[in-house]
Amino acid sequence: MAQSAPKASVAPDKTKSLQVVEASCGQCQLGLPGKSCDLAIRLNGHAYFLDGTNIDSHGDAHAKDGFCQKIRRAEVQGEVVDNRFVATYFRLLPELTKTR
């Protein structure tokens, strides 16, 4: 039986800094390889698949506002391990409203 990846916490670790990143479908929006749709982030200009939460935990990825259609901002804590970002905390930020 495969070991499941640890899930991101619902609260950030107050001893670590939060990073604001771009979050989206790695294949549809961030140029990562593969044929399925998997959640990824772009951190410091580099895209990483994300462990700790998944694309289906944040609504319909193929809806007009879903991860396969647009890039969202998120707050994260975690680290890059074996070229994947292992999130200990992940929270989508509200979309910015456009002003006239």
Backbone as JSON Lines, residues from 0, in Angstrom:
{"i":0,"aa":"M","n":[0.85,-1.17,0.0],"ca":[0.0,0.0,0.0],"c":[0.89,1.24,0.0]}
{"i":1,"aa":"A","n":[0.58,2.18,-0.84],"ca":[1.36,3.41,-0.95],"c":[1.11,4.3,0.25]}
{"i":2,"aa":"Q","n":[2.14,4.98,0.67],"ca":[2.02,5.92,1.78],"c":[1.47,7.23,1.26]}
{"i":3,"aa":"S","n":[0.46,7.78,1.93],"ca":[-0.11,9.04,1.46],"c":[0.75,10.21,1.92]}
{"i":4,"aa":"A","n":[0.74,11.25,1.11],"ca":[1.51,12.46,1.43],"c":[0.87,13.16,2.61]}
{"i":5,"aa":"P","n":[1.67,13.81,3.46],"ca":[1.09,14.56,4.57],"c":[0.23,15.7,4.06]}
{"i":6,"aa":"K","n":[-0.84,16.0,4.79],"ca":[-1.74,17.08,4.4],"c":[-1.27,18.39,5.02]}
{"i":7,"aa":"A","n":[-1.51,19.47,4.29],"ca":[-1.15,20.8,4.77],"c":[-2.05,21.16,5.96]}
{"i":8,"aa":"S","n":[-1.5,21.88,6.9],"ca":[-2.21,22.31,8.09],"c":[-3.24,23.39,7.73]}
{"i":9,"aa":"V","n":[-4.27,23.5,8.56],"ca":[-5.27,24.55,8.34],"c":[-4.83,25.89,8.92]}
{"i":10,"aa":"A","n":[-3.76,25.89,9.72],"ca":[-3.24,27.14,10.29],"c":[-1.74,27.22,10.02]}
{"i":11,"aa":"P","n":[-1.25,28.41,9.71],"ca":[0.19,28.54,9.46],"c":[1.0,28.4,10.74]}
{"i":12,"aa":"D","n":[2.24,28.01,10.59],"ca":[3.19,27.95,11.69],"c":[3.69,29.37,11.94]}
{"i":13,"aa":"K","n":[3.4,29.91,13.11],"ca":[3.75,31.31,13.4],"c":[5.25,31.55,13.48]}
{"i":14,"aa":"T","n":[6.03,30.48,13.56],"ca":[7.49,30.64,13.63],"c":[8.13,30.69,12.25]}
{"i":15,"aa":"K","n":[7.32,30.46,11.2],"ca":[7.85,30.46,9.83],"c":[7.15,31.53,9.01]}
{"i":16,"aa":"S","n":[7.85,32.05,8.03],"ca":[7.26,33.1,7.19],"c":[6.31,32.49,6.16]}
{"i":17,"aa":"L","n":[5.31,33.29,5.79],"ca":[4.39,32.91,4.72],"c":[4.94,33.42,3.4]}
{"i":18,"aa":"Q","n":[4.77,32.65,2.35],"ca":[5.17,33.08,1.02],"c":[3.92,33.17,0.16]}
{"i":19,"aa":"V","n":[3.81,34.23,-0.63],"ca":[2.71,34.36,-1.58],"c":[3.22,33.86,-2.93]}
{"i":20,"aa":"V","n":[2.5,32.89,-3.49],"ca":[2.92,32.24,-4.74],"c":[1.75,32.23,-5.72]}
{"i":21,"aa":"E","n":[2.03,31.87,-6.95],"ca":[0.99,31.59,-7.93],"c":[0.65,30.11,-7.83]}
{"i":22,"aa":"A","n":[-0.65,29.79,-7.85],"ca":[-1.1,28.4,-7.78],"c":[-2.03,28.14,-8.96]}
{"i":23,"aa":"S","n":[-1.87,26.98,-9.59],"ca":[-2.7,26.65,-10.74],"c":[-2.48,25.19,-11.11]}
{"i":24,"aa":"C","n":[-3.1,24.78,-12.21],"ca":[-2.84,23.45,-12.77],"c":[-1.44,23.45,-13.36]}
{"i":25,"aa":"G","n":[-0.62,22.52,-12.91],"ca":[0.76,22.46,-13.4],"c":[0.86,22.23,-14.89]}
{"i":26,"aa":"Q","n":[-0.02,21.39,-15.43],"ca":[0.04,21.07,-16.85],"c":[-0.65,22.13,-17.71]}
{"i":27,"aa":"C","n":[-1.85,22.56,-17.32],"ca":[-2.63,23.5,-18.15],"c":[-2.09,24.93,-18.12]}
{"i":28,"aa":"Q","n":[-1.54,25.36,-16.99],"ca":[-1.17,26.76,-16.84],"c":[0.31,27.03,-16.58]}
{"i":29,"aa":"L","n":[1.01,26.08,-15.96],"ca":[2.38,26.37,-15.54],"c":[3.45,25.63,-16.34]}
{"i":30,"aa":"G","n":[3.05,24.9,-17.38],"ca":[4.02,24.3,-18.29],"c":[4.74,23.07,-17.77]}
{"i":31,"aa":"L","n":[4.21,22.42,-16.74],"ca":[4.84,21.21,-16.24],"c":[4.42,20.0,-17.07]}
{"i":32,"aa":"P","n":[5.24,18.95,-17.12],"ca":[4.93,17.79,-17.95],"c":[3.83,16.93,-17.33]}
{"i":33,"aa":"G","n":[3.15,16.17,-18.19],"ca":[2.14,15.22,-17.74],"c":[0.85,15.4,-18.49]}
{"i":34,"aa":"K","n":[-0.02,14.4,-18.38],"ca":[-1.29,14.43,-19.1],"c":[-2.49,14.63,-18.18]}
{"i":35,"aa":"S","n":[-2.3,14.5,-16.87],"ca":[-3.41,14.73,-15.95],"c":[-3.34,16.17,-15.44]}
{"i":36,"aa":"C","n":[-4.28,16.56,-14.63],"ca":[-4.3,17.91,-14.07],"c":[-3.92,17.82,-12.6]}
{"i":37,"aa":"D","n":[-2.8,18.43,-12.24],"ca":[-2.29,18.37,-10.88],"c":[-1.95,19.77,-10.39]}
{"i":38,"aa":"L","n":[-2.22,20.03,-9.11],"ca":[-1.96,21.33,-8.52],"c":[-0.46,21.6,-8.45]}
{"i":39,"aa":"A","n":[-0.09,22.82,-8.76],"ca":[1.31,23.23,-8.72],"c":[1.38,24.68,-8.3]}
{"i":40,"aa":"I","n":[2.57,25.1,-7.92],"ca":[2.81,26.51,-7.59],"c":[4.0,27.01,-8.39]}
{"i":41,"aa":"R","n":[4.05,28.34,-8.54],"ca":[5.24,28.98,-9.11],"c":[5.84,29.82,-7.99]}
{"i":42,"aa":"L","n":[7.08,29.47,-7.64],"ca":[7.81,30.11,-6.55],"c":[9.14,30.6,-7.1]}
{"i":43,"aa":"N","n":[9.38,31.89,-6.97],"ca":[10.63,32.48,-7.47],"c":[10.88,32.13,-8.94]}
{"i":44,"aa":"G","n":[9.82,32.14,-9.74],"ca":[9.95,31.91,-11.17],"c":[10.04,30.46,-11.59]}
{"i":45,"aa":"H","n":[9.97,29.52,-10.66],"ca":[10.07,28.1,-10.98],"c":[8.79,27.39,-10.56]}
{"i":46,"aa":"A","n":[8.26,26.52,-11.43],"ca":[7.04,25.78,-11.14],"c":[7.37,24.44,-10.48]}
{"i":47,"aa":"Y","n":[6.57,24.1,-9.46],"ca":[6.74,22.84,-8.73],"c":[5.37,22.19,-8.55]}
{"i":48,"aa":"F","n":[5.29,20.88,-8.75],"ca":[4.09,20.17,-8.32],"c":[4.0,20.29,-6.81]}
{"i":49,"aa":"L","n":[2.76,20.22,-6.29],"ca":[2.5,20.5,-4.88],"c":[2.04,19.24,-4.16]}
{"i":50,"aa":"D","n":[2.65,18.95,-3.03],"ca":[2.19,17.9,-2.13],"c":[1.64,18.57,-0.89]}
{"i":51,"aa":"G","n":[0.62,17.96,-0.28],"ca":[0.02,18.51,0.93],"c":[-1.43,18.92,0.73]}
{"i":52,"aa":"T","n":[-1.81,19.17,-0.5],"ca":[-3.2,19.41,-0.89],"c":[-3.29,19.05,-2.36]}
{"i":53,"aa":"N","n":[-4.51,18.92,-2.88],"ca":[-4.63,18.55,-4.29],"c":[-5.62,19.44,-5.01]}
{"i":54,"aa":"I","n":[-5.61,19.33,-6.31],"ca":[-6.4,20.22,-7.17],"c":[-7.9,20.1,-6.9]}
{"i":55,"aa":"D","n":[-8.37,18.9,-6.51],"ca":[-9.8,18.69,-6.29],"c":[-10.28,19.21,-4.94]}
{"i":56,"aa":"S","n":[-9.36,19.59,-4.07],"ca":[-9.75,20.13,-2.76],"c":[-10.17,21.6,-2.83]}
{"i":57,"aa":"H","n":[-10.08,22.2,-4.01],"ca":[-10.32,23.63,-4.14],"c":[-11.33,23.94,-5.24]}
{"i":58,"aa":"G","n":[-12.34,23.08,-5.39],"ca":[-13.38,23.31,-6.38],"c":[-13.1,22.6,-7.7]}
{"i":59,"aa":"D","n":[-13.94,22.87,-8.67],"ca":[-13.84,22.25,-10.0],"c":[-12.71,22.9,-10.79]}
{"i":60,"aa":"A","n":[-11.67,22.14,-11.05],"ca":[-10.5,22.68,-11.75],"c":[-10.84,23.15,-13.16]}
{"i":61,"aa":"H","n":[-11.91,22.59,-13.75],"ca":[-12.26,22.94,-15.13],"c":[-13.38,23.98,-15.23]}
{"i":62,"aa":"A","n":[-13.83,24.52,-14.1],"ca":[-14.8,25.61,-14.12],"c":[-14.11,26.87,-14.64]}
{"i":63,"aa":"K","n":[-14.89,27.9,-14.98],"ca":[-14.29,29.1,-15.57],"c":[-13.31,29.79,-14.63]}
{"i":64,"aa":"D","n":[-13.46,29.58,-13.32],"ca":[-12.52,30.16,-12.36],"c":[-11.63,29.1,-11.71]}
{"i":65,"aa":"G","n":[-11.6,27.9,-12.31],"ca":[-10.82,26.8,-11.76],"c":[-9.34,26.87,-12.14]}
{"i":66,"aa":"F","n":[-8.56,26.03,-11.49],"ca":[-7.11,26.03,-11.68],"c":[-6.67,25.73,-13.11]}
{"i":67,"aa":"C","n":[-7.46,25.01,-13.88],"ca":[-7.07,24.73,-15.27],"c":[-7.33,25.92,-16.19]}
{"i":68,"aa":"Q","n":[-8.09,26.9,-15.69],"ca":[-8.45,28.06,-16.5],"c":[-7.7,29.33,-16.09]}
{"i":69,"aa":"K","n":[-7.28,29.41,-14.85],"ca":[-6.63,30.64,-14.41],"c":[-5.61,30.36,-13.32]}
{"i":70,"aa":"I","n":[-4.74,31.31,-13.14],"ca":[-3.71,31.25,-12.11],"c":[-4.19,32.09,-10.93]}
{"i":71,"aa":"R","n":[-4.14,31.5,-9.74],"ca":[-4.57,32.19,-8.52],"c":[-3.37,32.45,-7.62]}
{"i":72,"aa":"R","n":[-3.55,33.32,-6.65],"ca":[-2.51,33.57,-5.65],"c":[-2.84,32.75,-4.4]}
{"i":73,"aa":"A","n":[-1.79,32.29,-3.72],"ca":[-1.98,31.51,-2.49],"c":[-0.86,31.84,-1.51]}
{"i":74,"aa":"E","n":[-1.17,31.67,-0.23],"ca":[-0.14,31.73,0.81],"c":[0.28,30.31,1.11]}
{"i":75,"aa":"V","n":[1.59,30.1,1.22],"ca":[2.09,28.76,1.51],"c":[3.21,28.82,2.53]}
{"i":76,"aa":"Q","n":[3.39,27.69,3.19],"ca":[4.6,27.4,3.96],"c":[5.01,25.99,3.56]}
{"i":77,"aa":"G","n":[6.29,25.74,3.54],"ca":[6.78,24.43,3.18],"c":[8.16,24.54,2.59]}
{"i":78,"aa":"E","n":[8.57,23.48,1.88],"ca":[9.9,23.47,1.28],"c":[9.91,22.6,0.04]}
{"i":79,"aa":"V","n":[10.89,22.84,-0.8],"ca":[11.09,22.04,-2.0],"c":[11.88,20.79,-1.6]}
{"i":80,"aa":"V","n":[11.32,19.62,-1.93],"ca":[11.96,18.33,-1.67],"c":[11.86,17.52,-2.96]}
{"i":81,"aa":"D","n":[13.0,17.1,-3.5],"ca":[13.03,16.31,-4.73],"c":[12.24,16.98,-5.86]}
{"i":82,"aa":"N","n":[12.43,18.28,-6.0],"ca":[11.81,19.08,-7.07],"c":[10.28,19.13,-6.99]}
{"i":83,"aa":"R","n":[9.72,18.94,-5.79],"ca":[8.3,19.11,-5.52],"c":[8.19,20.02,-4.3]}
{"i":84,"aa":"F","n":[7.13,20.85,-4.25],"ca":[6.93,21.69,-3.08],"c":[6.04,20.94,-2.1]}
{"i":85,"aa":"V","n":[6.56,20.65,-0.92],"ca":[5.82,19.95,0.12],"c":[5.25,21.02,1.05]}
{"i":86,"aa":"A","n":[3.94,21.24,0.93],"ca":[3.28,22.31,1.68],"c":[2.89,21.83,3.07]}
{"i":87,"aa":"T","n":[3.26,22.62,4.07],"ca":[2.77,22.39,5.42],"c":[1.58,23.3,5.7]}
{"i":88,"aa":"Y","n":[1.38,24.31,4.83],"ca":[0.24,25.21,4.92],"c":[-0.04,25.72,3.51]}
{"i":89,"aa":"F","n":[-1.34,25.78,3.14],"ca":[-1.75,26.27,1.82],"c":[-3.1,26.95,1.98]}
{"i":90,"aa":"R","n":[-3.21,28.21,1.53],"ca":[-4.49,28.93,1.57],"c":[-4.6,29.79,0.33]}
{"i":91,"aa":"L","n":[-5.69,29.59,-0.42],"ca":[-5.95,30.45,-1.57],"c":[-6.31,31.84,-1.09]}
{"i":92,"aa":"L","n":[-5.79,32.84,-1.76],"ca":[-6.12,34.22,-1.43],"c":[-7.31,34.67,-2.27]}
{"i":93,"aa":"P","n":[-8.09,35.61,-1.76],"ca":[-9.22,36.13,-2.54],"c":[-8.72,36.73,-3.85]}
{"i":94,"aa":"E","n":[-9.53,36.58,-4.88],"ca":[-9.15,37.16,-6.17],"c":[-9.21,38.68,-6.06]}
{"i":95,"aa":"L","n":[-8.27,39.33,-6.72],"ca":[-8.25,40.78,-6.73],"c":[-9.4,41.28,-7.59]}
{"i":96,"aa":"T","n":[-10.1,42.29,-7.1],"ca":[-11.18,42.87,-7.89],"c":[-10.61,43.94,-8.79]}
{"i":97,"aa":"K","n":[-11.16,44.02,-9.98],"ca":[-10.69,45.02,-10.95],"c":[-11.38,46.35,-10.66]}
{"i":98,"aa":"T","n":[-10.6,47.41,-10.66],"ca":[-11.17,48.74,-10.48],"c":[-11.16,49.45,-11.82]}
{"i":99,"aa":"R","n":[-12.07,50.37,-11.96],"ca":[-12.15,51.1,-13.24],"c":[-11.21,52.25,-13.25]}
